[in-house]
Amino acid sequence: MSRPTLKDIAEATGYSVSTVSRALADSPQISERTRHHIHEVSRRLGYQADPIGSLLRTPRPRVIGLLCVLSQELHVVYHDHLLAQAEARNLRMVTESVGPFRSAVDAIHNLRRLRCQTLIVIDPATAAGALDALGDDAVVIGQERAVVGADLVTSDNTRGMDQLIAHLTGLGHRRLVYVDSAPGASASARRTAFVRAATSAGLSFDVVEGGSDVDAGLLAVAPLLEAGGPLHPASSDRRTALVCYNDHCAQGAIIAMLRAGLRPGTDVSVAGVDNSRLAASSAFDLTSIDRRPEEVARLAVDLAEARVASSPPAGAPQSLVVDTALVTRSSTGPALR
């Protein structure tokens, strides 16, 4: 049995195909009573719209594309908030995730093929090697623009890091370790915020190489816990608190401590960045800096919608900043004397 078409619905209702099409698209040109009747008949007949065909036929489809890496938890959180914001504005959002089997170039080409009028990119590194394909018509969530003409929404690390250092200082911590990540704009911004805040507070600190995942955190911290290391309980110049590049790095650091027989939050305080679901879990209960992804997503969709409404966009590219804020949990506690 063939699938019902717009023509079938038109014959069943007595309306023209164009009227049926507008009614199913909830056009205000069609009365509410007529729209309701046509929707009822379409459901009874089992009609299913062809979204791709609809996009191809619509002069201005109001579609935005999202380029992200869904293997990263923060990108998943942003995706969920971006989708909710887009749907609230009656915008369609098409998502492409970059990974081992999907290049940024292929992902961008597919988003353009699906008539995405502008793209939101989570982290400029996601579009690495594909900046020519990206073009200037984009909104970037990150610490720097991927391309000159893109709008930018940034989570400012300053306030959250200031709050974290004040929190640790209030708990009596005077000697810290910061676990850095691989070189990049995000790593530089977070490290700079930490160094400035810790220096202003008169604290002593070490910066060690690390990374953005669990293994990197574990491998960076494990040697620091060995005899003679700055986190070893018997060290004469012991560091009592650890600040990590992100929550996943902090997770690895906590695992290293547990393997060494130490208690996070009691023997050594640990904090991360991103306020991820991992941080909020009862398993880790991690003090972390919240990047306020819901507000970042709202601003990014505001900018994307403005680009959809005005192509090419009017005026110079915009830069918007969202403050971060500290969320304290049990992974940080008073410094042991």
Phi, psi and omega in degrees: 000129182285154179289143178295149182243176175300324179297321178297318179293320179299317180293324182286333183257340182087007178261166178285162178299320181295321178294317178299316180299316180293321181296317180291338175270005180058040178292134177293349177290342181256135182299154181299320181297316179293317179301316181298316181297315182293321177298319180298314180294319180297321177294319180297323181279349181079030181288138175233125182290151175262098186298324180293315178299320179298318179297319182291332182272338186279128181300316179231092192284350181054058180241131173244148178255150177238124176251120186208184176231097188284000171280350178259128186300319181299324178294324177296318179297314177300316180305313183297316180291320179297318180297316179297318179294320179296315181296326178295337180257009182061039174255141171273143177233125178252130186250135171234127179255127179276140180193193182302331184248011180216109181281158178297323180298311180297319181297316180293318178300321180292320178297320178292322180297329179272017172067033173292124185280335172208161183241142169256128182244121176271109180076117179306330181298336179298327181263013180303133181081004183224025184294326178296320179290328181293316182071189183271348186273078185207160171239123185252133171258113183168198182262349179206159178288140173284327180221158189300320187273004184279150168283158184225132172240122186239137167272117182280122183286345192300304186296314180298319180291321175302317180294321179295314180295321177296321179297312181293320178298318178297335178272002176094008180281131180235345182229120188236165169235135174248125178264112185278178175239183178297152181305139180168171183298317181294315179298318180297317182295317181290318179297317180299317179297318179295310183300316181297313183293317181293320178295316180298328180275358179073028182268153173267140182205156172243145173248122181241153178290141180212237181173190187253004181237177185298314181299320181297319178295318179296313183292329180285323188270327184308314180294333181289342182267352181285164180307129182088349179282157186293344178256000180290136183304332183268001182296137181289336179236054189294136171273132187254353180217150185231126175247125185251153181307316177211180184293325180292320174299318179295324177300314177298321179296319179296319178298319178299319179295315180298321178295331180272002178082017180260157182252111177300134181090343178244300178282320178219132175276144183226136176223152178233192179225140174122338184049053183286174174299326175301314181297321182281349182293150178292339179294322184247326177044057192266127170298131186205158178268120182279125181272003178053061184297331179297317179289321176301315180297319180299313181293320180296318180288326173304312181293320179295319180296322177297323178290323177297321183284336183225100182238116001289158183296145179276141176080179182284156177303144182262152173233119181241143185237135177245129179289146173265165181211145182279139171240115184268141177219190189283355179286352174240136181209182182301144179290135176283138180271000000 
